[in-house]
Amino acid sequence: MLYNERRRELRISSKTPTLQRPESIARILLTATCLAIATHAAAEPPGAIDWPEGQALPRLPAPANMLETIDVGILTHDEQLTFSALVGHANRRQPRIALLNHRSEEGPETWFYTPTVGIQLAQPISESDKYSLIADFAGEVAGVVLYDAELNPHMRNLAATVAALRKALPVTREVYGKLQERGISLPVLEDLTSLTFAGPFETYQHLYDAYWPSCEKRFIVSARPEGRGGDYHHTRDLAAACGAAALWLDARIPRERELFGKFLADMPVGNAVILGWHATERSGVTTATRYGIGTMPSDHFMNATVFAGGSHEIQIPPTPKTPPLENKLYVALFLSDGDNIQYVQHAMRRKWDRSAAVRGQQPLNWTIAPGLVDVAPGILNYYYSTATPNDCFVCGPSGMGYTMPVNTLLEPGAPLGSTLNDEARMDAYAKFTSRYLQRTGLRVVTVWDDLTAMQRQSFAANCPELLGVTVQNFRDDPAVASSVAENGLRFEKLIIPYAGSYDDLRRSIEAEHAKLDGNSPRFAAYQADIWSPLQPERLVELMNEFKRKNPQIEFVRADHYFELQRESRQRVEVGGK
């Protein structure tokens, strides 16, 4: 069919940001009319998902000139499940639909009109007209999968998985009735309403036995299917487009953790990730880490099938020249929580733009997710293209996907100690990380909470582009230590791993400065909690305060920090000889 036969030609958003807003209403109307004529003049391009070997997430075709939009706020939880599947199936051939959320921190349309993304949006469909979107794109699906989540909400994930495999829409009987009332005739491909599973374990055991063999294994979506904090649409569009499974297993519960492990063991180590989140952070992340699988926190990330479309060429910013080594205290300040792609999409955009007036005055090291090169290259390019020479990007914990090779904080389902003891799996994860570091130009990795000698050696052997690694030392464990690998790769124990107080950070830096002996440089690295009062503006204020008072303290980019440290070690080695 032609892209959207009942095109709403003049339904252009009234919320277009100023930087992209056409100069006049006449120009808006002309642009819309031209787009509509062009759309009707040619059939939809026969795009296809491109999934290169060694890449965890796929590339989709370039988006259409204008996307249909619907705000998830006008959809019930079960309708969100249905519409996210519709988006995935329609966008697989060419991204043509976007889900909006009027509560998004950065603004619901901000990213689309950002120059590095550059997508036009039609005005959101009204609540009374929402099912017309399914009518427009009914030809993209083969039918429906019926389910009932009243007694067991995990049936939502089972139905979403089956629908992804059958190129169908997961629908409740109520939603199916509304489709029929509007003349949308889709056959029932599978009816799951007669299943009487008591809870998550039985539901996902059935999914594992009956459907998992046919599922895409390079990623799964871990999505809570119930409650106000439930995940009913985030990244589910990508799962629908790719035939991936959706599940929610609580790693604090032994039999659910064991079943979760069965799924993870079937995923290709060194070429797979989890999208979504977990019942608790440490129980879920450590369980996945055992299998060499990282998590890309994304239970609030939206429109993966849109932002993964088009060009994936990354404009890596140049690295400024490293300053000369002097007998100073060199300090590197890192910001959390860039491994979290939903943070990068939402809160980080707001913090980044808000701090534009002070960014560049002093070096700031921003953690970011290398997986953005797959799922949202335009978002990554925005940060890269608007960075100052003093904005340095580093890889969030602990590489390609959040892993926790050593856990130092005892919690239910997350025992203390090393979680990744299989050397082959560790090497596969390190090589996987290396590929993404090369694609994104990131040369420093932050690690939670620690690394064993084997894990450090694996990073050193398999990530040749690395300049250094910071070790989180989350609980200030004295057993966590800095070290240097045989090839010179430095593993730097953070002095404060998650600083949240201006005064505490200032006092610690002063204490490190007091240790200067005048004969050699010193180095101190800290990470600031981005959710604390230590916002970028406050950190710049702190650095400016030290700059005025003490020229022996120099704040540096992370890459410069490790290069200077290597030079310092080489001087000692030469002097010792």
C-alpha positions in Angstrom: 0.0 0.0 0.0 1.1 3.6 -0.4 2.4 5.2 2.8 -0.7 6.2 4.7 -3.5 6.2 2.1 -5.6 8.5 4.3 -2.7 10.9 4.8 -3.4 13.8 7.1 -1.7 16.3 4.7 -1.9 19.4 6.8 -1.6 17.7 10.2 1.8 19.2 11.0 2.7 19.6 14.6 2.2 23.0 16.2 5.0 22.2 18.6 7.9 22.3 16.2 10.9 23.7 18.1 12.1 27.2 17.1 15.4 26.1 15.7 13.6 24.0 13.1 10.4 26.0 12.7 9.8 27.2 9.1 9.7 31.0 8.6 6.0 31.3 7.9 2.7 29.4 7.9 2.7 29.6 4.1 6.0 27.7 4.0 4.6 25.1 6.4 1.6 24.5 4.2 3.8 24.3 1.1 6.2 21.9 2.7 3.3 19.7 3.8 1.6 19.7 0.4 4.9 18.8 -1.3 5.5 16.0 1.1 2.0 14.6 0.6 2.3 14.7 -3.2 5.7 13.0 -3.1 4.3 10.4 -0.8 1.4 9.5 -3.0 3.5 9.6 -6.1 5.6 6.5 -5.3 5.1 3.3 -3.5 6.7 2.8 -0.1 10.4 1.9 -0.5 11.1 -1.7 0.1 13.5 -1.2 3.1 14.8 -4.0 5.2 16.6 -4.4 8.6 20.3 -4.5 8.2 22.0 -6.5 10.9 25.8 -6.7 10.4 27.7 -9.6 12.0 29.0 -8.8 15.4 26.3 -6.1 16.0 23.9 -6.6 18.9 21.1 -4.4 17.6 20.0 -3.8 14.0 20.0 -0.8 11.7 16.6 0.1 10.2 15.9 2.0 7.0 15.9 5.7 6.8 12.7 7.1 8.3 9.9 8.5 6.0 9.8 12.3 5.4 7.1 12.6 8.0 6.0 10.3 10.8 2.6 9.7 12.1 2.5 10.2 15.9 0.4 9.2 18.9 0.9 10.1 22.5 1.1 7.1 24.8 -0.8 9.1 27.4 -4.1 8.5 25.5 -3.6 4.7 25.5 -4.4 2.1 28.2 -1.6 -0.2 29.3 -2.9 -2.9 27.0 -3.3 -0.5 24.1 0.3 0.6 24.6 1.3 -3.1 24.1 -0.8 -3.2 20.9 0.4 0.0 19.4 4.1 -0.6 20.2 3.8 -3.8 18.2 2.2 -2.0 15.4 5.0 0.5 15.4 7.6 -2.3 15.3 6.0 -4.1 12.4 5.3 -1.0 10.4 8.8 0.6 11.0 10.6 -2.6 10.1 10.2 -1.8 6.4 10.6 1.9 6.9 10.1 4.0 10.1 6.8 5.8 9.7 5.3 5.9 13.2 6.6 7.5 16.4 5.2 7.2 19.9 5.3 10.5 21.9 5.2 11.1 25.6 4.1 14.6 26.7 5.9 14.0 30.0 9.3 13.5 28.5 11.9 15.6 30.3 13.5 16.9 27.2 10.2 17.6 25.5 8.2 15.0 23.4 9.4 16.2 20.0 12.8 17.6 20.9 14.9 14.8 19.5 13.0 14.5 16.2 13.7 18.2 15.4 17.4 18.0 16.5 19.6 18.6 13.4 21.5 15.3 13.9 18.1 13.5 13.7 16.0 15.8 11.5 12.6 14.1 11.3 9.3 15.8 10.6 6.3 14.8 12.7 2.6 15.0 11.9 0.4 16.3 14.7 -0.5 13.6 17.2 -3.6 11.6 16.5 -6.5 12.5 18.8 -7.8 10.0 21.4 -11.1 9.6 19.6 -9.3 8.8 16.3 -6.5 6.6 17.7 -7.7 3.3 16.1 -7.4 4.9 12.7 -3.7 4.4 13.0 -4.2 0.7 13.2 -6.5 0.9 10.2 -3.9 2.8 8.2 -1.2 0.2 8.9 -3.3 -3.0 9.1 -1.6 -4.3 6.0 1.7 -4.4 7.9 0.5 -7.2 10.2 -0.8 -10.7 9.7 -3.4 -10.8 12.4 -3.7 -10.7 16.2 -2.7 -12.7 19.3 -5.4 -12.7 21.9 -4.5 -12.7 25.6 -6.0 -12.0 29.0 -3.8 -10.2 31.6 -6.5 -9.8 34.3 -5.3 -12.7 36.5 -1.7 -12.9 35.3 -0.1 -9.7 33.9 2.9 -11.7 32.6 0.6 -12.9 29.8 1.3 -9.5 28.3 5.0 -10.5 27.7 4.0 -13.9 26.5 1.5 -12.4 24.0 4.0 -9.7 22.9 6.6 -12.4 22.2 4.2 -14.6 20.2 3.0 -11.6 18.3 6.5 -10.6 17.4 7.1 -14.1 16.0 3.8 -14.1 14.1 4.0 -10.5 12.8 0.8 -9.8 14.7 -0.7 -7.5 17.3 -1.1 -8.6 20.9 -4.6 -7.6 21.9 -7.1 -8.2 24.7 -10.6 -9.2 23.8 -11.7 -5.7 24.6 -9.2 -4.2 22.2 -10.0 -6.8 19.6 -13.7 -5.8 19.9 -12.9 -2.1 19.3 -10.9 -3.1 16.2 -13.9 -5.0 14.9 -16.3 -2.2 15.7 -14.2 0.0 13.5 -14.2 -2.4 10.6 -10.5 -3.5 11.2 -10.7 -7.2 10.3 -7.6 -9.1 11.4 -7.6 -12.9 11.9 -6.8 -14.4 15.3 -3.5 -16.3 14.8 -3.2 -17.5 18.3 -5.6 -17.4 21.3 -3.8 -17.5 24.6 -6.8 -16.6 26.7 -7.4 -20.2 27.8 -3.9 -20.5 29.4 -4.1 -20.6 33.2 -0.5 -20.0 34.3 -0.4 -19.0 37.9 2.5 -16.5 37.7 5.8 -15.5 36.1 7.7 -18.8 36.4 5.1 -20.9 34.7 4.5 -18.3 32.0 8.1 -17.9 31.0 8.8 -21.6 31.3 6.1 -22.0 28.7 7.6 -19.2 26.6 11.0 -20.9 26.9 9.7 -24.3 25.9 7.3 -23.3 23.1 8.6 -20.1 21.6 12.1 -19.3 22.7 13.7 -21.6 20.0 12.2 -19.4 17.3 13.1 -16.1 18.9 15.9 -13.7 18.0 18.7 -14.3 20.5 20.9 -11.2 20.1 18.7 -9.3 22.5 15.8 -9.7 24.8 13.5 -7.1 26.4 13.2 -7.3 30.2 10.0 -5.5 30.8 7.8 -5.2 33.9 4.3 -6.0 32.7 2.3 -4.6 35.6 1.7 -1.7 38.0 2.2 2.0 37.7 5.9 1.4 37.1 5.2 -1.1 34.4 6.9 -1.0 31.0 4.2 -1.4 28.3 5.9 0.1 25.2 9.5 1.1 25.7 11.8 -0.8 23.2 8.9 -3.2 22.7 8.7 -1.8 19.1 12.2 -3.1 18.4 11.3 -6.5 19.9 8.3 -6.7 17.6 10.3 -5.7 14.6 13.0 -8.4 15.2 11.0 -11.3 16.7 12.7 -10.9 20.1 11.3 -12.2 23.5 9.9 -10.1 26.3 10.1 -11.4 29.8 10.3 -10.3 33.5 12.0 -12.7 35.9 13.0 -11.7 39.4 16.6 -12.8 40.0 16.0 -12.5 43.8 13.8 -15.7 43.6 16.0 -18.8 43.1 13.9 -20.6 40.5 13.2 -17.5 38.5 16.9 -16.7 38.5 17.6 -20.2 37.3 15.1 -19.9 34.5 16.5 -16.5 33.6 19.9 -18.1 33.3 18.5 -20.6 30.8 17.6 -17.7 28.5 20.9 -16.0 29.0 22.9 -19.2 28.3 21.3 -19.4 24.9 22.3 -15.9 23.9 25.5 -15.4 21.9 28.0 -14.2 24.4 30.0 -11.3 23.0 27.1 -10.4 20.7 24.0 -9.9 22.8 22.5 -7.4 25.3 19.4 -7.1 27.5 17.1 -4.1 26.8 15.0 -2.9 29.7 15.7 -3.3 33.4 15.4 -5.7 36.3 13.4 -6.3 39.5 16.4 -4.9 41.4 19.6 -3.5 39.9 22.2 -5.8 41.4 20.3 -9.0 41.3 19.5 -8.6 37.6 22.8 -7.1 36.5 25.0 -9.7 38.3 22.9 -12.6 37.1 23.3 -11.4 33.5 27.0 -10.7 34.0 27.6 -14.4 34.9 26.9 -15.2 31.3 28.9 -12.3 29.8 25.7 -10.4 28.9 25.3 -6.7 29.6 22.2 -4.7 30.2 21.3 -1.4 28.3 18.9 0.2 30.9 16.1 1.3 28.6 12.7 0.9 30.4 12.0 4.5 29.5 13.7 4.7 26.2 11.4 5.5 23.3 11.2 4.9 19.6 14.1 2.5 19.1 12.8 1.6 15.6 12.9 5.3 14.6 16.2 6.4 16.0 17.9 3.2 14.8 17.0 4.2 11.2 19.1 5.9 8.7 22.8 6.7 8.7 25.0 5.2 11.5 28.1 7.2 10.7 29.4 8.7 13.9 31.1 12.1 13.9 33.8 11.4 16.6 35.0 14.7 18.0 38.8 15.3 17.8 40.9 14.9 20.9 42.7 18.1 22.0 46.5 18.0 22.6 47.5 16.6 26.0 48.9 19.3 28.3 52.6 19.0 29.3 53.3 16.9 32.4 54.2 18.9 35.5 54.5 18.2 39.2 50.8 19.0 39.8 47.8 17.2 41.2 45.8 16.1 38.1 42.1 15.5 38.8 39.5 13.9 36.5 35.8 14.3 37.4 33.4 11.9 35.9 29.6 12.1 35.7 27.3 9.2 36.0 24.9 7.5 34.6 25.6 7.4 30.9 25.3 3.6 30.6 21.6 4.2 30.9 20.3 5.0 27.4 17.0 6.3 28.7 19.0 8.8 30.8 21.0 9.9 27.7 17.7 10.3 25.8 15.9 12.2 28.5 17.6 13.7 31.6 21.0 14.1 30.1 19.7 16.1 27.2 18.1 18.6 29.7 21.3 18.7 31.8 23.5 19.0 28.8 21.6 21.9 27.2 21.1 23.7 30.5 24.8 23.6 31.3 25.8 24.9 27.8 26.8 28.3 29.2 29.4 26.8 31.5 30.5 23.7 29.6 33.9 24.3 28.2 35.2 26.3 31.1 36.6 23.2 32.7 37.0 19.6 31.7 34.0 17.3 32.4 34.0 13.6 31.6 30.6 12.3 30.6 29.8 8.6 30.8 27.8 7.5 27.7 26.5 4.2 26.3 28.4 2.8 23.3 25.3 0.9 22.3 23.8 4.2 21.1 25.8 3.7 17.9 23.2 1.0 17.1 20.0 2.2 18.7 20.3 6.0 18.3 23.3 7.3 16.3 21.6 10.7 15.9 21.4 11.1 19.6 25.0 10.2 20.0 26.0 12.6 17.2 24.1 15.4 18.9 26.3 15.2 22.0 29.4 14.7 19.9 28.7 17.7 17.6 27.8 20.1 20.4 30.6 19.1 22.8 33.4 21.6 23.6 37.0 20.5 23.7 36.6 20.2 27.5 33.7 17.7 27.2 35.2 14.2 27.1 33.0 11.1 26.6 33.8 7.8 28.3 32.2 4.4 28.3 29.7 3.8 31.1 29.9 0.7 33.3 31.3 -1.7 32.3 31.6 -1.7 28.6 29.1 -2.6 25.9 26.2 -3.0 28.3 26.1 -2.6 32.1 27.9 -5.5 33.8 29.1 -5.9 37.3 32.2 -8.2 37.1 32.7 -8.0 40.9 29.9 -7.1 43.3 30.9 -5.4 46.6 27.4 -4.7 48.0 25.5 -7.7 49.4 21.8 -7.7 48.3 19.2 -10.4 47.8 20.0 -12.3 44.6 23.4 -10.6 44.3 26.1 -12.4 46.3 29.4 -10.8 47.0 32.5 -11.4 44.9 33.2 -12.1 41.3 30.2 -12.8 39.1 32.1 -13.6 35.8 34.6 -16.4 36.3 34.4 -18.0 32.9 37.5 -16.7 31.1 36.0 -17.4 27.6 32.9 -15.4 28.4 34.9 -12.6 29.9 37.1 -12.4 26.8 34.0 -12.4 24.6 32.5 -9.5 26.5 35.8 -7.6 26.4 36.1 -8.1 22.6 32.5 -7.1 22.2 33.2 -3.9 24.1 36.3 -3.2 22.0 34.3 -3.3 18.8 31.9 -0.7 20.2 34.7 1.5 21.6 36.2 1.6 18.1 32.9 2.5 16.5 32.3 5.3 19.1 35.8 6.6 19.7 35.6 6.0 23.4 38.9 5.3 25.0 38.2 5.1 28.7 35.8 2.6 30.5 34.2 2.9 33.9 33.7 -0.3 35.8 31.3 -1.2 38.6 32.4 -2.4 41.3 35.8 -4.0 40.7 37.7 -6.4 38.5 39.6 -9.6 39.3 43.1 -10.1 38.0 41.7 -12.3 35.2 39.1 -9.7 34.3 41.7 -6.9 34.2 44.0 -9.0 32.0 41.1 -9.7 29.6 40.4 -5.9 29.2 44.1 -5.3 28.7 44.5 -8.1 26.1 41.2 -7.5 24.2 40.7 -3.8 24.2 43.8 -2.3 22.6 42.2 1.2 22.1 41.8 1.7 25.9 43.8 4.4 27.6 42.5 3.6 31.1 39.8 2.0 33.2 38.3 3.5 36.4 37.3 1.1 39.1 34.2 2.2 41.0 35.0 0.9 44.5 31.4 1.4 45.4 31.6 0.6 49.1 35.2 2.0 49.7 36.4 -1.5 50.0 40.1 -1.5 51.0 40.5 -4.7 48.9 39.7 -2.7 45.7 43.0 -1.4 44.4 44.5 0.4 41.4 46.8 -1.6 39.1 48.8 -1.5 35.9 48.6 -4.3 33.3 51.7 -5.6 31.5 50.8 -3.5 28.4 50.6 -0.4 30.6 46.8 -0.2 30.9 46.0 1.6 34.1 43.1 0.5 36.3 42.4 3.5 38.5 40.5 3.2 41.8 38.2 6.1 42.2 38.8 8.1 45.4 35.1 8.8 45.8 32.9 6.6 43.5 29.6 8.4 43.7 30.2 11.9 45.1 27.1 13.8 46.0 28.4 16.6 48.3 30.3 19.7 47.1 32.1 20.0 50.5 33.1 16.4 50.6 34.5 16.5 47.1 36.4 19.8 47.8 37.9 18.4 51.1 39.0 15.2 49.4 40.7 17.1 46.6 42.4 19.4 49.1 43.6 16.3 51.0 45.1 14.8 47.8 46.8 18.1 47.1 48.4 18.1 50.5 50.2 14.9 49.5 52.2 16.6 46.7 55.9 16.5 47.4 57.0 18.9 44.7 59.1 16.2 43.0 56.4 14.3 41.1 52.8 14.6 39.9 49.8 13.0 41.6 46.6 11.8 40.2 43.0 11.6 41.6 39.8 10.5 40.0 36.2 11.0 41.2 32.8 10.2 39.9 29.9 12.6 40.7 26.3 11.3 41.2 24.4 13.1 38.5 21.2 12.8 40.6 22.8 14.7 43.5 23.3 18.5 43.9 26.6 18.0 42.0 25.2 19.1 38.7 27.6 20.1 35.8 27.3 23.8 36.8 28.2 23.0 40.4 31.2 21.0 39.4 32.4 23.8 37.1 32.0 26.2 40.0 34.1 23.9 42.2 36.9 23.6 39.6 36.9 27.4 39.0 37.3 27.9 42.8 40.3 25.6 42.9 41.8 27.3 39.7 41.6 30.7 41.4 43.2 29.5 44.6 45.7 26.9 43.6 47.5 26.6 40.3 49.1 23.3 41.4 45.7 21.6 40.9 44.8 20.9 37.3 41.5 19.4 36.1 41.8 17.3 33.0 39.9 15.2 30.5 39.9 11.5 31.2 42.0 10.6 28.1 44.6 13.2 29.1 44.5 11.9 32.7 45.6 8.5 31.7 48.0 9.7 29.1 49.7 11.9 31.6 49.7 9.1 34.1 51.4 6.8 31.6 54.0 9.5 30.9 54.6 9.9 34.6 55.2 6.1 35.0 57.6 6.1 32.0 59.7 8.9 33.6 60.0 6.9 36.8 61.0 3.8 34.9 63.7 5.7 33.0 64.9 7.4 36.1 65.0 4.1 37.9 67.3 2.7 35.2 
